[in-house]
Amino acid sequence: MTRQPLEADQLRRACDSAQFGFDTTEELEDLSEVIGQERAVSAVRFGIGIQRDGYNLFALGPSGTGKRTTISQFLERRASEEPIPPDWCYVNNFEDNQKPNALRLPPGKGIELRKDMEQLIEELRTAIPALFESEDYQTRKQELQEEFQEKQEAALNDIQERAKKRDIALIRTPVGLAFAPVEEGEVVSPDEFQKLSEEKREAVKEDIAELQEDLQEAMRQARQWERKTRERMKELDREVAMLAVGHRIEELRETYADVERVVEYLEAVKDDVIDNVDDFRRGGSEDGESILGIPMERAREATFRRYKVNVIVDHSESEGAPVIYEEHPTYNNLIGRIEHIAQMGALVTDFNLIRPGALHDANGGYLLIDARELLLQPYAWEGLKRVLRAQEVRTESLSQALSLVSTVSLEPDPIPLSVKVVLIGERLLYYLLNQYDPDFSELFKVEADFSDEMPRTGDNDQLYARLIATIGRREELRPFDRDAVARVIERSSRIAGDNRKLSTHLLSIADLLEEADYWAGDEGRDIVTAEDVQKSINKKIERADRLRERTQEHIERGMILIDTTGEKTGQVNGLSIIALGDYAFGRPNRITARTRLGKGNVVDIEREVELGGPIHSKGVLILSGFLSARYASEYPLSLSASLVFEQSYAGVEGDSASLGELCVLLSALADIPIKQSLAVTGSVNQHGEVQPIGGVNEKIEGFFDACRAKGLTGTQGVLIPEVNVEHLMLRSHVIETANRGQFHVYPVATVDEAIELLTGVPAGERDEEGRFPEGSVNYLVEERLIELAQKHRDFADGMEEGSSEREEESSGTEE
């Protein structure tokens, strides 16, 4: 029985606006849940809830399905109920400046500690100089100095008295103290000394030598007194410094008594201030005063940097656990970095130049990262894996990690990490990482698979209406009336490519709503209507269909050879898809076949010239299997056939043309013409069953546009796989034309149904004796193949006889 064309109402599943109990979406409540993503939502809940190592999430699915929005909503809801994580600070390690210490503080205490330390140092810079300038300190200092001077003077006076008794004077010279003989109260000059008797001179020398030893002993004793005096002065300075810093540090110790590491740090600060009290005693510098070209005040400020607190994580204003989305996941933006400053031609750094990364900010909470962006950044993926395995963040510059620079850097304390990482990306990325990275499955054990479609049911239509209302209010759009909602739902099915499904590609739906809102405003309406929705659809197509229009123009002008009337043998109209970004359209293609005597091979010209992809080539090879199984099971297939897409100058891929290729091959074998008013699409298997294909709507509309351009006759139409009927969501122009009987869509389930429609000749089925009805397509094909097989046998026999005769002639010549 010949297949009948589909009714007009089967070409698109309309949405009845009467099912909605509202006038506009303004009456509807916002959606509180995510629709159409039950599997993904369940996975997200599990991944967030389980607190085990390696249970990080990978949200996979097409972009625009709301993965990030959905996960962010869940994370923010969960995070708001979780405790606020601690603050983290880096402070100076006074024992080793190259290894800064990390301090963990209760939320909000990091900023307080930084302010307290700034206030402490500011107070000490005022209090310490004041104490050292006090009368009490100056008096005690003077007493120590005078005590030392008195001892020194007493020792010198004693030596001087002993020298005087021996007529020797102790005199001061530019190079120090010296002894000289005296006569009658006057120092003897060297010339006069030489005039003295030798005995006298020797006696004087012995006295001077003895006194010199006493002087050296006194000087040694004086140095000891001076050293003890300096020590006592230092003790005095420490005592005074302790008066300034002791009670202040004690106050801070009481404030941070619950944080042991802070108490230890404050004790270290106290010791360092006392040890370096001279840094606080210095007053302001004179104008222009500098050290090695660095202004004195600037140099002094640099010395106080060691008492600062570098707060790298501050939760003073946080509510719950953090949820961080890292837009630019470079290595440094994830792990943190250590900056350097130029100083006197060199790069220097300290703990104040440690900068946090996204992992620091998200510690104790959740971190979302776009997987593609992460993998595009050098070393970022390896850095993230290392951190997750170690469960701590060790901040180091990438150049240091790769040993690219030799400048002095830091080795900060690592910070313990407790974070749930969520990667967001396409399915292909997930499967590639799972296949080729052995660490991936250990670190990301939860996959949240987001679908791009959902079932189209009455309940889901109602939910979709609420989704439209939610998006409208969020984007501040005009309300949509019920007819507009119905048209959006129909468009959603078209985007999904299935009239039993609705698209969950929320980005496309949001774009449609925004554009419809614009056209409603352009018309001066306060409510968006179905007319506005349709106009936004048409305008979006209009902006993108320059190439489609040009293709149709070439068909109309005969530059692309497509027949839409008449009949031809070995020629059929196939259908293909051209995708340009997010816009795709169908284009008719002429497929031709030529047959001749051969060795049973079907030549795919596209494959021979490397224009055919592997799936297309597979479809052509299936044709050989079908022909052999149906027509040549008891004799050799002695056919040589060539198939080609005419005027194809780019690659051909996919098996959706295999039904058309088989039909055109049968037409060439049976020498039966095919109606050029029909086009065909569909995949076929070795049993002759027609299988579904993609892009059925665009393919039908592509041939419809060609027929309309050349003139509709009422006999034109398209053959599609029967299983693709439920995918039909055709344009209103096609449906209106089909309703008038000027264009038809035929569903077919087998190649026999297709060839019967294309040729108007019955395909024929084998009778009880295994023969096809005479005159049927299958009969004519089988007869032609039998004829070719017989010719091949006769040709082979003739070749053998000719070979035997040549051998006999050769043998006779030799004799």
C-alpha positions in Angstrom: 0.0 0.0 0.0 1.4 3.4 -1.0 2.1 5.7 1.8 -0.1 8.7 2.2 1.2 12.2 3.0 0.9 13.5 6.5 -1.9 15.7 7.5 -1.1 19.4 8.1 -1.6 19.1 11.9 1.1 16.4 11.9 3.7 18.7 10.6 3.8 20.8 13.8 2.6 20.1 17.3 0.8 23.2 18.2 0.5 24.5 21.7 -3.0 25.3 22.7 -3.0 28.5 24.6 -6.4 27.7 26.1 -4.7 25.3 28.5 -3.3 28.2 30.4 -5.4 29.7 33.1 -3.9 33.2 33.0 -4.1 36.2 30.7 -0.4 37.3 31.1 2.7 36.0 32.8 2.4 38.8 35.3 -0.1 36.6 37.1 2.3 33.7 37.5 4.7 33.0 40.4 8.5 32.7 39.9 10.0 29.3 39.6 11.7 28.2 42.7 13.2 25.0 41.2 15.2 24.1 38.1 13.0 22.4 35.4 14.1 19.6 33.2 17.3 18.9 35.1 16.3 16.3 37.6 19.3 14.1 37.0 21.8 16.9 37.2 20.1 18.5 40.3 20.2 15.1 42.1 24.0 14.8 41.3 24.6 18.4 42.5 22.9 17.7 45.8 24.9 14.6 46.3 28.2 16.2 45.3 27.6 19.2 47.6 26.4 17.0 50.5 29.1 14.4 50.6 32.2 15.5 52.5 34.8 13.1 51.3 38.1 13.5 49.5 37.9 13.7 45.8 34.1 14.3 45.6 34.4 17.4 43.5 31.9 18.1 40.7 32.1 18.4 37.0 28.9 19.9 35.5 28.8 18.8 31.9 26.4 19.7 29.1 25.9 22.2 26.3 26.6 25.8 27.0 23.5 27.9 27.7 21.6 25.2 29.6 22.0 27.1 32.9 24.7 25.0 34.5 26.4 27.8 36.2 23.2 29.5 37.3 21.7 26.2 38.6 24.8 25.2 40.6 25.3 28.8 41.9 21.8 28.8 43.3 22.3 25.5 45.1 25.7 26.5 46.4 24.5 29.9 47.7 21.5 28.3 49.4 23.8 25.6 51.0 26.6 28.1 51.8 24.2 30.5 53.6 23.5 27.7 56.1 27.2 26.8 56.7 29.6 28.4 59.2 31.8 31.3 58.1 35.3 30.0 57.5 38.3 31.6 59.3 40.4 34.5 58.2 44.0 34.0 57.1 46.9 36.3 57.5 50.6 36.3 56.7 53.0 37.8 59.2 56.7 38.2 59.4 58.8 35.3 60.7 61.3 37.1 62.9 63.6 34.0 63.0 63.7 33.6 59.2 62.3 36.5 57.0 62.1 34.2 54.0 59.5 31.9 55.5 56.5 34.0 56.6 54.1 32.5 59.1 50.4 31.9 58.3 47.9 32.8 61.0 44.4 31.4 61.2 41.9 33.7 63.0 38.2 33.7 63.6 36.1 35.4 60.9 36.6 39.2 61.0 39.6 39.0 63.3 42.2 39.4 60.5 41.2 43.0 59.9 41.1 43.7 63.6 44.6 42.2 64.1 45.9 44.3 61.2 44.4 47.5 62.7 45.7 46.6 66.2 49.2 46.1 64.9 49.1 49.4 63.0 47.9 51.2 66.1 50.5 49.4 68.3 53.4 50.5 66.0 52.0 54.0 65.7 51.8 54.3 69.5 55.3 52.9 70.0 56.8 55.3 67.5 55.5 58.1 69.7 55.9 56.5 73.2 59.4 55.1 72.8 61.1 58.3 71.8 59.2 60.1 74.6 60.5 57.7 77.2 64.0 57.9 76.0 63.8 61.7 76.2 62.4 61.6 79.7 64.4 63.2 82.6 64.5 59.9 84.5 66.1 58.1 81.6 68.5 60.9 80.9 69.5 61.0 84.6 70.1 57.2 84.8 72.0 57.3 81.6 74.1 60.1 82.8 74.8 58.3 86.0 76.1 55.3 84.1 78.3 57.5 81.9 79.6 59.5 84.9 80.3 56.3 86.8 82.4 55.0 83.9 84.2 58.3 83.5 85.0 58.5 87.2 86.5 55.1 87.2 88.5 55.9 84.1 89.7 59.3 85.5 90.6 57.7 88.9 92.7 55.1 87.2 94.5 57.7 85.1 95.0 60.0 88.1 96.6 57.1 90.0 99.1 56.5 87.2 99.7 60.2 86.9 100.6 60.5 90.6 103.0 57.6 90.5 104.6 59.0 87.4 104.9 62.4 89.1 106.8 60.9 92.0 109.3 59.6 89.5 109.6 63.0 87.7 107.7 61.7 84.7 104.7 63.4 83.2 101.6 61.8 81.6 100.8 63.9 78.5 98.1 63.7 75.9 99.1 63.6 72.2 97.2 63.5 69.0 97.9 59.7 68.9 97.0 59.0 72.6 98.7 59.1 76.0 102.5 59.2 76.4 105.1 59.5 79.2 107.9 62.0 79.2 110.7 63.0 81.8 110.3 66.2 83.8 113.0 68.6 85.2 112.0 71.5 87.4 108.4 71.1 86.4 109.2 71.2 82.6 109.0 68.4 80.1 112.5 67.5 78.9 112.8 67.9 75.1 114.4 65.0 73.2 117.6 67.0 72.6 117.9 67.8 76.2 117.1 64.2 77.1 120.1 63.0 75.0 122.4 65.3 77.0 121.6 63.5 80.2 124.0 60.9 81.4 123.5 57.4 80.2 122.7 56.1 83.7 120.1 58.7 84.0 118.6 58.0 80.6 118.4 54.2 81.4 116.7 54.9 84.7 114.1 57.1 83.0 113.4 54.5 80.4 112.9 51.8 83.0 110.4 54.0 84.9 108.5 54.9 81.7 108.4 51.2 80.6 107.0 50.3 84.0 104.4 53.1 83.9 103.5 52.1 80.3 102.6 48.6 81.5 100.5 50.1 84.3 98.8 52.4 81.7 98.0 49.5 79.4 96.5 47.6 82.3 94.4 50.6 83.1 93.3 51.0 79.5 92.3 47.3 79.4 90.4 47.8 82.6 88.7 50.9 81.2 87.6 48.9 78.1 86.0 46.3 80.4 84.3 49.1 82.3 83.1 50.6 79.0 81.7 47.2 77.8 79.9 46.8 81.1 78.6 50.3 80.9 77.3 49.6 77.3 75.6 46.4 78.6 74.1 48.4 81.4 73.0 51.0 79.0 71.4 48.4 76.8 69.7 46.9 79.8 68.4 50.3 80.6 67.2 50.7 77.0 65.5 47.3 77.2 63.9 48.3 80.5 62.6 51.5 79.1 61.4 49.8 75.9 59.7 47.2 78.0 57.9 50.0 79.8 56.5 51.2 76.4 55.7 47.9 74.7 55.0 45.5 77.6 51.6 46.6 78.7 50.4 47.2 75.2 51.4 43.7 74.0 49.8 42.3 77.2 46.5 44.0 76.2 46.7 42.4 72.8 47.5 39.0 74.3 44.4 39.2 76.3 42.4 40.2 73.2 43.7 37.2 71.2 44.1 34.8 74.1 42.1 32.1 72.3 44.4 32.1 69.2 47.6 30.5 70.3 49.5 31.3 67.1 48.7 35.0 67.5 49.8 35.0 71.1 53.1 33.5 70.0 53.4 36.1 67.2 52.8 39.0 69.7 55.5 37.6 71.9 57.9 37.6 69.0 56.9 41.2 68.1 57.6 42.3 71.6 61.1 40.7 71.6 61.9 42.2 68.2 60.8 45.7 69.2 63.0 45.5 72.3 65.9 44.2 70.3 65.5 46.9 67.6 64.4 49.8 69.9 66.8 52.1 68.1 64.5 52.0 65.0 61.8 53.6 67.1 64.1 56.1 68.9 65.1 58.0 65.7 63.2 61.2 65.1 62.3 62.8 61.8 64.9 63.3 59.1 66.1 66.6 57.8 65.0 67.7 54.4 67.2 66.1 51.7 68.7 63.6 54.2 69.0 60.2 52.6 70.8 56.8 52.7 72.2 55.6 49.4 69.8 57.9 47.6 66.7 56.7 49.5 65.0 59.4 51.6 65.5 58.7 55.3 61.8 58.7 56.1 61.1 56.2 53.3 63.9 54.0 54.5 62.5 54.2 58.1 59.0 53.3 57.0 60.4 50.2 55.2 61.8 49.0 58.6 58.3 49.0 60.1 56.9 46.8 57.3 58.0 43.8 59.2 55.3 44.5 61.9 52.4 44.7 59.4 49.8 42.1 59.0 49.0 40.9 55.5 45.3 39.8 55.5 44.8 37.5 52.5 41.4 36.2 53.4 38.9 38.5 55.1 35.4 37.3 56.1 34.5 40.3 58.2 31.5 40.9 56.0 30.7 37.3 54.9 27.5 35.5 55.6 28.0 31.8 55.4 30.6 29.9 53.4 32.0 31.6 50.3 30.9 30.8 46.7 33.5 32.0 44.3 33.4 32.0 40.5 36.8 32.5 38.9 36.4 34.2 35.5 40.1 34.0 34.6 41.6 30.9 36.1 45.3 31.4 35.5 47.9 29.7 37.7 48.5 32.9 39.7 44.8 33.7 40.0 44.1 30.2 41.4 47.1 29.6 43.6 48.1 33.2 44.5 51.3 35.0 43.7 54.3 36.7 45.3 55.0 40.1 43.9 58.3 41.9 43.8 59.3 45.6 43.9 62.3 47.2 42.3 64.7 48.6 44.7 68.2 50.0 43.8 68.2 47.9 40.6 67.1 44.6 42.3 63.8 42.9 42.8 63.0 42.4 46.4 59.9 41.1 48.2 58.5 40.4 51.7 55.4 38.8 53.2 53.4 42.0 52.5 53.6 41.2 48.8 51.9 37.8 49.1 48.6 38.0 47.1 45.8 35.5 47.5 44.2 33.3 44.7 40.7 32.1 44.2 41.5 29.0 46.3 42.3 31.2 49.3 39.1 33.1 48.8 37.0 29.9 48.4 38.7 28.0 51.3 36.0 26.6 53.5 33.4 27.0 50.7 32.9 26.4 47.0 34.9 27.3 43.9 33.4 27.3 40.3 35.6 27.3 37.3 35.0 27.1 33.6 36.8 23.9 32.5 37.7 25.2 29.1 39.2 28.4 30.4 41.1 26.4 33.0 42.7 24.1 30.5 43.7 26.9 28.2 45.9 28.5 30.9 49.4 27.1 31.2 50.1 25.0 34.3 46.7 26.0 35.8 45.2 22.5 35.6 48.3 20.8 37.0 48.5 23.5 39.8 44.8 22.8 40.7 45.3 19.1 40.9 48.4 19.4 43.0 46.5 21.6 45.5 43.5 19.2 45.7 45.8 16.2 46.2 47.8 17.9 48.9 44.8 19.7 50.5 46.8 22.8 51.1 47.7 25.9 49.1 51.4 26.6 48.8 51.8 30.0 47.3 54.7 30.4 45.0 55.2 32.3 41.8 55.1 30.4 38.5 58.6 31.6 37.5 59.9 30.3 40.8 58.2 27.0 40.4 59.7 26.6 36.9 63.1 28.0 38.0 62.9 30.8 35.4 64.3 33.5 37.7 67.0 33.5 40.4 65.8 36.4 42.4 65.2 36.1 46.1 61.7 34.9 46.9 59.7 33.6 49.8 58.5 30.2 51.1 55.3 31.1 52.9 53.6 28.6 55.2 51.1 26.5 53.3 47.5 27.1 54.2 45.3 24.0 54.8 42.5 23.7 52.2 39.0 22.6 52.5 37.1 23.5 49.3 34.5 21.9 46.9 35.6 22.6 43.3 33.0 22.6 40.6 34.2 22.5 37.0 31.7 23.6 34.3 32.2 22.4 30.7 31.1 20.6 27.6 30.6 16.9 27.6 33.5 16.3 25.3 35.9 17.9 27.8 34.6 15.7 30.6 35.1 12.5 28.5 38.5 13.5 27.3 39.8 14.3 30.8 38.3 11.1 32.1 40.0 9.1 29.3 43.4 10.7 29.2 44.1 12.1 32.7 44.5 9.4 35.4 44.1 11.9 38.2 40.8 13.3 37.0 38.5 10.4 38.1 40.2 10.5 41.6 39.6 14.2 42.1 36.2 14.8 40.3 34.1 11.8 41.3 30.7 13.4 40.7 29.3 14.2 37.3 26.3 16.4 37.0 25.0 15.9 33.4 22.8 18.8 32.3 20.3 17.9 29.5 19.4 20.4 26.7 15.8 19.1 26.5 12.9 18.0 28.6 9.7 16.1 27.9 6.9 18.2 26.5 3.9 17.4 28.7 0.9 19.4 29.9 2.5 19.9 33.3 5.8 21.0 31.8 4.0 23.5 29.6 2.7 25.1 32.7 6.2 25.1 34.3 7.6 26.6 31.1 5.0 29.4 31.3 6.3 30.1 34.8 9.9 29.9 33.5 9.0 32.6 30.9 7.5 34.7 33.7 10.6 34.3 35.9 13.0 35.2 33.1 10.7 38.2 32.2 10.8 39.6 35.7 14.5 39.0 36.1 15.3 40.8 32.9 12.6 43.4 33.5 10.6 42.5 30.4 7.0 43.2 29.5 4.4 40.5 30.5 3.7 37.9 27.8 0.1 37.0 27.0 -1.0 33.3 26.8 -0.7 33.2 22.9 2.9 34.5 23.1 3.7 31.9 25.7 2.2 29.2 23.4 4.4 30.4 20.5 7.5 30.4 22.7 6.8 26.8 23.7 6.4 25.9 20.0 9.7 27.6 19.2 11.3 25.7 22.1 10.3 22.4 20.5 11.7 23.6 17.2 15.0 24.4 19.0 15.0 21.0 20.6 14.3 19.4 17.2 11.5 17.3 18.6 7.8 18.0 19.0 7.8 15.8 22.1 10.5 17.8 23.8 11.1 21.3 25.1 14.5 23.0 25.0 16.3 23.7 28.2 18.8 25.9 26.4 17.8 28.8 28.6 20.2 31.3 26.8 18.3 30.8 23.5 14.9 31.2 25.3 16.0 34.3 27.1 17.3 35.8 23.8 13.9 35.1 22.2 12.0 36.7 25.1 14.2 39.8 25.1 13.9 40.3 21.3 10.1 39.8 21.5 10.0 42.4 24.3 11.9 44.8 22.0 9.5 44.4 19.1 6.5 44.8 21.4 8.0 48.1 22.6 8.7 49.1 19.0 5.0 48.6 18.3 4.0 50.6 21.4 2.5 47.6 23.2 2.6 47.0 27.0 2.1 43.3 26.6 4.1 40.9 24.4 2.0 39.0 21.9 2.4 36.0 19.7 3.0 38.4 16.8 6.0 39.9 18.6 7.4 36.4 19.3 7.0 35.4 15.6 8.6 38.7 14.5 11.6 38.1 16.7 12.0 34.6 15.2 11.7 35.9 11.7 14.1 38.8 12.3 16.7 36.5 13.8 16.5 34.3 10.7 16.6 37.3 8.4 19.8 38.5 10.1 21.5 35.2 9.5 20.1 33.8 6.2 22.1 35.7 3.6 23.8 32.5 2.4 20.4 30.6 2.3 18.9 33.3 0.2 21.9 33.2 -2.2 21.6 29.5 -2.5 17.9 29.7 -3.3 18.6 32.4 -5.8 21.2 30.1 -7.5 18.6 27.3 -7.6 16.0 29.6 -9.1 18.4 31.0 -11.7 19.6 27.5 -12.7 23.2 27.9 -11.4 22.6 25.1 -9.0 20.9 22.3 -11.0 17.8 21.2 -9.1 14.7 19.9 -10.9 11.4 20.2 -9.1 9.2 18.8 -11.9 9.5 16.0 -14.4 11.1 12.5 -14.2 14.6 11.3 -14.7 16.3 7.9 -14.4 19.3 7.7 -12.1 18.7 11.1 -10.6 17.1 12.1 -7.3 16.9 15.1 -5.0 18.8 14.6 -1.8 18.8 17.0 1.2 21.7 18.3 3.2 22.2 20.7 6.1 24.5 23.7 6.2 25.2 25.0 9.7 26.5 28.5 10.2 27.0 29.3 13.9 23.7 28.8 15.6 21.7 29.0 12.3 21.2 26.1 10.0 19.3 25.6 6.8 18.5 22.9 4.4 19.8 22.7 0.8 18.6 20.3 -2.0 21.4 18.3 -3.7 21.2 16.4 -7.0 22.4 12.8 -6.5 23.1 10.8 -9.6 24.0 7.2 -10.3 25.5 5.3 -13.3 25.7 1.5 -13.6 27.6 -0.9 -15.7 29.2 -4.3 -15.8 31.8 -4.8 -13.1 33.0 -6.7 -10.1 30.3 -5.8 -7.6 31.6 -2.6 -6.2 29.7 0.7 -5.7 32.1 3.6 -6.2 31.5 6.6 -4.0 33.0 9.5 -6.0 33.0 11.7 -3.0 35.2 9.3 -1.1 37.5 8.7 -4.0 38.3 12.4 -4.2 38.5 12.7 -0.4 35.4 14.9 -0.1 33.3 12.2 1.7 33.6 11.7 5.4 33.8 8.2 7.0 30.2 8.1 8.0 29.1 9.0 4.5 31.4 6.3 3.0 30.0 3.8 5.5 26.5 4.6 4.2 27.5 3.9 0.6 29.2 0.6 1.5 25.9 -0.5 3.2 24.3 -0.2 -0.2 26.5 -3.0 -1.5 25.5 -5.2 1.4 21.8 -4.5 0.7 22.1 -5.3 -3.0 24.0 -8.5 -2.4 21.6 -9.8 0.2 18.4 -8.9 -1.6 19.2 -9.6 -5.3 22.4 -11.5 -5.6 22.4 -14.1 -2.9 22.9 -17.0 -5.4 25.1 -15.5 -8.0 27.9 -13.0 -8.0 27.1 -9.3 -7.9 28.5 -8.2 -11.3 27.8 -4.5 -10.9 29.9 -1.5 -11.1 28.2 1.7 -10.0 29.2 5.3 -9.3 27.4 7.6 -7.0 28.0 11.4 -6.7 26.6 14.5 -5.2 26.5 16.9 -8.1 27.9 20.4 -7.7 29.4 19.5 -4.3 32.6 21.4 -3.7 33.0 20.9 0.0 33.1 17.9 2.3 30.1 15.5 2.5 29.5 13.8 5.8 26.7 11.8 7.4 24.6 8.9 6.2 21.3 10.8 5.9 21.6 10.6 2.1 22.0 6.8 2.0 18.3 6.2 1.3 18.4 8.6 -1.6 21.6 7.0 -2.9 20.0 3.6 -2.7 16.8 4.7 -4.5 18.8 6.4 -7.3 20.9 3.3 -7.7 17.7 1.1 -8.0 16.3 3.6 -10.5 19.5 3.3 -12.7 19.4 -0.5 -12.5 15.7 -0.8 -13.2 15.8 2.0 -15.8 12.8 3.6 -14.1 12.6 7.4 -13.8 12.3 9.1 -10.5 9.9 12.0 -9.9 12.0 15.2 -9.6 9.1 16.8 -7.7 10.1 14.7 -4.7 13.1 14.9 -2.5 14.3 12.2 -0.1 16.2 12.1 3.2 16.9 9.2 5.5 19.5 6.6 6.5 19.1 3.0 5.4 20.6 -0.2 6.8 21.4 -3.5 5.1 17.9 -4.8 5.6 16.4 -1.8 3.7 14.9 -0.3 6.8 14.8 3.5 6.9 16.5 5.0 10.0 16.1 8.5 11.5 18.2 11.5 10.7 18.9 14.9 12.1 17.7 18.3 10.9 14.5 17.0 9.3 12.7 20.4 9.6 15.5 22.4 7.9 15.8 19.8 5.1 12.0 19.8 4.4 12.0 23.6 4.4 15.0 23.8 2.1 13.3 21.8 -0.6 10.0 23.7 0.0 11.8 27.0 -0.6 13.2 25.7 -3.8 9.8 24.4 -5.0 8.2 27.7 -4.1 10.8 29.7 -6.0 10.3 27.6 -9.1 6.6 27.3 -8.7 4.4 25.0 -6.7 2.6 22.3 -8.7 0.8 20.4 -6.0 2.8 17.2 -6.6 6.0 18.3 -4.8 7.0 17.0 -1.4 9.7 15.3 0.7 10.1 11.7 1.9 11.3 11.4 5.5 11.9 8.5 7.8 8.7 7.5 9.6 10.4 7.8 13.0 11.2 11.4 12.3 7.5 12.4 12.2 7.5 13.2 15.9 10.4 15.6 15.3 8.4 17.8 12.9 8.0 21.5 13.9 7.8 23.1 10.5 7.3 26.8 9.6 3.8 28.1 9.2 4.3 28.7 5.4 5.0 25.0 4.9 2.0 24.0 6.9 -0.3 26.4 5.2 0.9 25.1 1.8 0.5 21.5 2.8 -3.0 22.3 4.1 -3.9 23.5 0.6 -2.5 20.3 -0.8 0.3 22.0 -2.7 3.1 20.4 -0.8 3.4 17.0 0.9 5.5 15.2 3.5 5.6 11.4 3.2 6.8 9.1 6.0 8.5 5.9 4.9 9.7 3.0 6.9 11.5 0.9 4.2 13.3 1.5 0.9 10.4 -0.3 -0.9 8.0 2.4 0.3 10.4 5.1 -0.8 11.1 3.8 -4.3 7.4 3.2 -4.9 6.6 6.8 -4.0 9.6 8.1 -6.1 8.8 6.1 -9.2 5.1 5.4 -9.0 5.9 1.8 -9.7 5.2 -0.9 -7.2 8.3 -2.1 -5.4 7.1 -5.7 -5.3 7.5 -8.5 -2.8 8.7 -12.0 -3.4 6.0 -14.7 -3.8 6.0 -18.2 -2.4 8.5 -19.2 -5.1 10.8 -16.4 -4.3 10.1 -14.3 -7.3 9.2 -10.6 -7.5 6.1 -9.6 -9.4 6.9 -8.9 -13.1 7.2 -5.2 -13.8 7.9 -4.2 -10.3 11.0 -2.2 -9.3 12.6 -5.1 -7.5 11.9 -7.5 -10.4 13.5 -5.1 -12.9 16.5 -4.6 -10.6 17.0 -8.3 -10.1 16.6 -9.1 -13.8 19.3 -6.4 -14.6 21.7 -7.9 -12.1 21.1 -11.4 -13.4 21.8 -10.1 -16.9 25.0 -8.4 -15.7 26.1 -11.6 -13.9 25.4 -13.6 -17.1 27.4 -11.2 -19.2 30.2 -11.3 -16.7 30.2 -15.1 -16.9 30.1 -15.1 -20.7 32.9 -12.5 -20.7 35.0 -14.6 -18.3 34.4 -17.8 -20.4 35.4 -15.9 -23.6 38.5 -14.8 -21.9 39.4 -18.4 -20.9 38.8 -19.7 -24.4 40.9 -17.0 -25.9 43.6 -17.8 -23.4 43.5 -21.5 -24.3 43.7 -20.8 -28.0 46.7 -18.6 -27.5 48.4 -21.3 -25.4 47.8 -23.9 -28.2 49.1 -21.6 -30.9 52.2 -20.9 -28.8 52.7 -24.6 -28.2 52.4 -25.4 -32.0 54.9 -22.8 -32.9 57.4 -24.3 -30.5 57.0 -27.7 -32.1 
